[in-house]
């Protein structure tokens, strides 16, 4: 079963590059090709359903890996990007 992996962000959030790096590392550790969809909440055309997530949110099959509360989008997640272990756990849980 293929998992849907997504990164929700907006340019200018200081945690986006780190989120990409950690996501890439977690996928590699899980033996999954490093591919995901990205949604920039500042761009027109981003589906409305993604606008409720802060920047940077990593979703696995539509679920926030860090269990964060949904908000109004256009805000940076204060804690920064989730750790590789948190992302990897979400990937494993989605495969079981």
Beta strands, then each sheet from edge to edge (+ up, - down):
strand 1: 5-9
strand 2: 37-40
strand 3: 57-60
strand 4: 63-64
sheet 1: 2+ 1+ 3- 4+
end
